[in-house]
């Protein structure tokens, strides 16, 4: 089963599919796995404690994880996880 990960940020753009080894996995486990096998490409997006880097927000299927279960949000096959820097202005 696969989930799609996308990153949109300053000087960072990435899109990749990841295999889930179970029917669902908590977001924090998925992030930990990405950081371990990412060989440095996640350094700008994920901190050493496996939380999003400053200014990044995480969306799962278009919803901010802050309105869900945060890092405990369950990720399922077919889900789209987006790391993005939200901008506002006038």
C-alpha positions as CSV (number, residue, x, y, z in Angstrom):
1,X,0.0,0.0,0.0
2,X,1.3,3.5,-0.9
3,X,0.9,7.0,0.3
4,X,2.0,10.1,-1.5
5,X,4.4,12.6,0.2
6,X,4.8,16.1,-1.3
7,X,7.0,19.0,0.0
8,X,6.6,22.6,-1.1
9,X,9.0,25.1,0.5
10,X,11.8,27.5,0.0
11,X,14.4,25.8,-2.2
12,X,12.8,22.4,-1.5
13,X,10.4,20.6,-3.7
14,X,9.8,16.9,-3.5
15,X,7.2,14.3,-4.5
16,X,7.5,10.6,-3.7
17,X,5.4,7.6,-3.0
18,X,6.1,5.6,0.1
19,X,5.2,2.1,0.9
20,X,3.3,1.5,4.1
21,X,4.1,-1.8,5.7
22,X,0.8,-1.9,7.6
23,X,-2.8,-0.9,6.8
24,X,-2.2,2.3,8.7
25,X,0.7,4.0,10.5
26,X,0.9,7.1,12.7
27,X,2.3,10.2,11.0
28,X,5.2,10.4,13.5
29,X,6.3,6.8,12.5
30,X,6.2,7.7,8.8
31,X,8.2,10.8,9.4
32,X,10.8,8.9,11.5
33,X,11.1,6.4,8.6
34,X,11.5,9.1,6.0
35,X,14.2,10.9,8.0
36,X,16.2,7.6,8.5
37,X,16.2,6.6,4.8
38,X,16.2,10.1,3.3
39,X,20.0,10.5,3.5
40,X,19.8,14.2,4.2
41,X,17.1,15.3,1.7
42,X,14.7,15.8,4.6
43,X,17.0,17.9,6.7
44,X,15.3,21.2,5.8
45,X,11.9,19.8,6.4
46,X,12.2,17.6,9.4
47,X,14.1,18.4,12.6
48,X,16.2,15.9,14.5
49,X,13.4,15.2,16.9
50,X,11.2,14.3,13.9
51,X,8.9,17.3,14.1
52,X,8.4,19.6,11.1
53,X,11.0,22.3,10.7
54,X,10.0,25.9,11.6
55,X,7.4,27.4,9.3
56,X,6.3,24.0,7.8
57,X,2.8,22.8,8.2
58,X,1.6,19.3,7.5
59,X,-1.6,18.6,5.6
60,X,-3.1,15.1,5.3
61,X,-5.6,14.9,2.5
62,X,-5.9,18.7,2.5
63,X,-6.5,19.0,6.3
64,X,-3.9,20.5,8.7
65,X,-2.9,17.9,11.2
66,X,-3.5,20.5,14.0
67,X,-7.2,20.0,13.3
68,X,-6.8,16.2,13.5
69,X,-4.7,14.1,15.9
70,X,-1.5,16.0,15.3
71,X,1.5,13.7,14.9
72,X,-0.7,10.7,16.0
73,X,-2.8,11.1,12.8
74,X,-3.2,7.7,11.2
75,X,-1.9,7.5,7.6
76,X,-3.6,5.0,5.3
77,X,-3.0,3.8,1.8
78,X,-3.9,6.4,-0.8
79,X,-3.5,9.3,1.6
80,X,-1.6,12.4,0.5
81,X,0.7,14.1,3.0
82,X,1.9,17.6,2.1
83,X,4.7,19.5,3.9
84,X,4.2,23.2,3.0
85,X,5.1,26.7,4.1
86,X,1.9,28.6,4.5
87,X,2.1,32.2,3.4
88,X,-0.1,35.1,4.1
89,X,0.0,38.8,3.3
90,X,-1.9,41.7,2.2
